[in-house]
Amino acid sequence: MRILLVHCHPNPASFTAAVRDAALEGLAAAGHEARVIDLYAENFDPVLSREGRAAYHTAGENEAGVEDHLAALRWCEGLLFTYPTWWYGQPAMLKGWLDRVWIPHATFTMPEGDKPIGRVLTNIRLIGAITTLGSPKWWWFLMGMPGRRVLLTGISVLCAPGAKTLWLALHKMDSTTEPERKAFLERVRERTARLR
């Protein structure tokens, strides 16, 4: 499977970078072809500018500046995200990527009348997220799991019908032990190696 991994963390030596690397190891072990978009490393501009918003609904014009990202989405069959959960959701950089890259015509069709939003990226049959959270699992559940819902519900419905989803999360990140972090990395390797 062709997998696009979108990585988002400002520190290249972070635990999230180790999570990314573990995911790539698992994907390689399974024979998947992977590409990485590292948002901070490429200095991605997450700001939807006034001009960008004005062109948002205009096919073609709205792709300006994100052509390579859209090409990567059209190439892939699986889409994975590695990022830390901050304030219950994706970091601003990743949220900005969603704002700028997931645009009408290129990634979905706008609703018309009683017709809901439509799928465009039906090449993507798997969408997953691997993240860390400071909160305990019970609190995350009580908060409604907003970050998970954005990706595994909001984005997945724009992909292939019946697209598979993957969610791996390490909770209470700030108080985890080294053995717990190592066990999570092994879980990431094992689970990504089983993706089909």
C-alpha positions as CSV (number, residue, x, y, z in Angstrom):
1,M,0.0,0.0,0.0
2,R,1.1,3.5,-0.7
3,I,1.1,5.4,2.7
4,L,1.4,9.1,3.2
5,L,2.6,9.9,6.7
6,V,1.9,13.5,7.8
7,H,4.2,14.4,10.8
8,C,3.7,17.4,13.0
9,H,6.0,18.3,15.9
10,P,8.4,21.3,16.3
11,N,11.2,19.3,17.9
12,P,13.0,16.8,15.6
13,A,14.2,14.9,18.7
14,S,10.7,14.6,20.3
15,F,9.0,11.4,21.3
16,T,6.6,12.1,18.5
17,A,9.5,11.8,16.1
18,A,10.3,8.4,17.6
19,V,6.6,7.5,17.1
20,R,7.0,8.5,13.4
21,D,10.1,6.4,13.0
22,A,8.5,3.4,14.7
23,A,5.5,3.7,12.3
24,L,7.8,3.9,9.3
25,E,9.7,0.8,10.5
26,G,6.5,-1.1,10.8
27,L,5.3,0.0,7.4
28,A,8.7,-1.0,5.8
29,A,8.5,-4.4,7.5
30,A,5.1,-4.9,5.8
31,G,6.4,-3.9,2.4
32,H,4.4,-0.6,2.2
33,E,5.7,2.3,0.2
34,A,5.8,5.4,2.5
35,R,6.3,9.1,1.9
36,V,6.6,11.6,4.8
37,I,5.4,15.2,4.9
38,D,7.1,16.8,7.9
39,L,5.2,20.1,8.4
40,Y,7.7,21.8,10.6
41,A,10.8,20.6,8.7
42,E,9.4,22.1,5.5
43,N,8.2,25.3,7.2
44,F,4.6,24.7,6.1
45,D,2.5,27.9,6.3
46,P,-0.6,26.9,8.2
47,V,-2.3,30.3,7.8
48,L,-5.3,30.4,5.5
49,S,-4.7,34.0,4.2
50,R,-7.3,36.5,3.1
51,E,-6.4,35.6,-0.6
52,G,-6.6,31.9,0.1
53,R,-10.0,32.2,1.7
54,A,-11.2,34.3,-1.2
55,A,-10.1,31.6,-3.6
56,Y,-11.3,28.7,-1.3
57,H,-14.3,27.7,-3.5
58,T,-12.7,28.3,-6.9
59,A,-11.4,25.0,-8.4
60,G,-7.7,25.3,-9.3
61,E,-7.2,28.7,-7.7
62,N,-7.6,27.1,-4.3
63,E,-4.7,24.7,-4.9
64,A,-2.1,27.5,-5.1
65,G,0.8,26.8,-2.7
66,V,-0.4,23.3,-1.8
67,E,-0.1,21.5,-5.1
68,D,2.6,19.1,-3.8
69,H,0.5,18.2,-0.8
70,L,-2.6,17.5,-3.0
71,A,-0.4,15.4,-5.3
72,A,0.7,13.3,-2.3
73,L,-3.0,12.9,-1.2
74,R,-3.9,11.7,-4.7
75,W,-0.9,9.3,-4.7
76,C,-1.6,7.6,-1.4
77,E,-3.9,4.7,-0.5
78,G,-3.4,5.2,3.2
79,L,-3.0,8.4,5.3
80,L,-1.4,8.4,8.7
81,F,-0.8,11.3,11.1
82,T,1.8,11.4,13.9
83,Y,1.4,14.4,16.2
84,P,1.0,15.4,19.9
85,T,-2.5,16.2,21.1
86,W,-2.5,19.7,22.5
87,W,-5.7,21.1,24.1
88,Y,-7.6,18.0,23.0
89,G,-6.9,18.4,19.3
90,Q,-4.3,18.7,16.6
91,P,-1.5,21.3,16.9
92,A,-2.2,24.5,15.1
93,M,0.3,23.6,12.4
94,L,-1.7,20.4,11.6
95,K,-5.1,22.1,11.9
96,G,-3.8,24.7,9.4
97,W,-2.7,21.9,7.1
98,L,-6.2,20.6,7.1
99,D,-7.6,24.1,6.5
100,R,-5.3,24.8,3.5
101,V,-5.0,21.3,1.9
102,W,-8.5,19.8,2.4
103,I,-10.2,22.1,0.0
104,P,-13.4,21.9,-2.2
105,H,-13.1,20.2,-5.6
106,A,-9.7,18.7,-4.8
107,T,-10.6,16.7,-1.7
108,F,-14.4,16.9,-1.4
109,T,-17.5,18.4,-3.2
110,M,-19.6,21.0,-1.5
111,P,-23.1,20.1,-0.4
112,E,-25.9,21.1,-2.7
113,G,-29.5,21.2,-1.6
114,D,-30.2,18.0,0.2
115,K,-27.0,16.4,-1.1
116,P,-24.3,16.2,1.6
117,I,-20.6,16.9,1.2
118,G,-19.2,14.4,-1.3
119,R,-16.1,12.2,-1.5
120,V,-13.3,12.9,-3.9
121,L,-10.2,11.1,-2.5
122,T,-11.7,7.6,-2.8
123,N,-8.1,6.3,-3.4
124,I,-7.6,6.6,0.3
125,R,-8.8,3.4,2.0
126,L,-7.1,3.8,5.3
127,I,-6.8,6.7,7.6
128,G,-5.1,6.7,11.0
129,A,-3.6,8.8,13.7
130,I,-0.9,8.0,16.3
131,T,-0.7,10.5,19.0
132,T,0.2,11.3,22.6
133,L,-2.0,13.0,25.2
134,G,-1.4,14.5,28.6
135,S,-4.8,13.5,29.8
136,P,-5.9,10.2,31.1
137,K,-8.1,8.1,28.8
138,W,-11.2,8.6,30.9
139,W,-10.9,12.4,30.7
140,W,-10.3,12.3,26.9
141,F,-13.5,10.2,26.6
142,L,-15.4,12.6,28.8
143,M,-14.3,15.5,26.6
144,G,-15.7,13.8,23.5
145,M,-12.4,12.8,21.9
146,P,-12.3,15.9,19.6
147,G,-9.0,15.2,17.9
148,R,-9.9,11.7,17.0
149,R,-13.3,12.7,15.7
150,V,-11.8,15.4,13.4
151,L,-9.6,12.8,11.6
152,L,-11.4,9.4,11.9
153,T,-14.9,10.8,11.4
154,G,-14.6,14.2,9.7
155,I,-11.8,13.3,7.2
156,S,-12.4,9.6,6.8
157,V,-15.9,10.2,5.3
158,L,-14.2,12.1,2.4
159,C,-12.2,9.0,1.6
160,A,-13.1,5.6,0.2
161,P,-16.5,4.2,1.3
162,G,-15.8,1.9,4.3
163,A,-12.2,3.2,4.7
164,K,-10.5,1.5,7.6
165,T,-9.4,3.6,10.5
166,L,-6.6,3.3,13.0
167,W,-6.2,5.1,16.3
168,L,-3.2,4.6,18.6
169,A,-2.8,6.9,21.6
170,L,-0.4,7.1,24.6
171,H,-2.3,8.8,27.4
172,K,-0.7,10.6,30.4
173,M,2.4,11.3,28.4
174,D,3.8,13.6,30.9
175,S,4.0,10.9,33.6
176,T,4.8,7.8,31.5
177,T,7.9,5.8,32.3
178,E,10.6,4.8,29.9
179,P,9.4,1.2,29.7
180,E,5.8,2.5,29.0
181,R,7.1,4.7,26.1
182,K,9.2,1.8,24.7
183,A,6.2,-0.5,24.9
184,F,4.1,2.1,23.0
185,L,6.7,2.4,20.3
186,E,6.7,-1.4,19.9
187,R,2.9,-1.4,19.7
188,V,3.2,1.2,16.9
189,R,5.7,-0.9,15.0
190,E,3.6,-4.0,15.4
191,R,0.3,-2.4,14.5
192,T,1.6,-0.5,11.4
193,A,3.2,-3.7,10.2
194,R,-0.2,-5.3,10.2
195,L,-1.9,-2.7,8.0
196,R,-3.4,-4.0,4.8
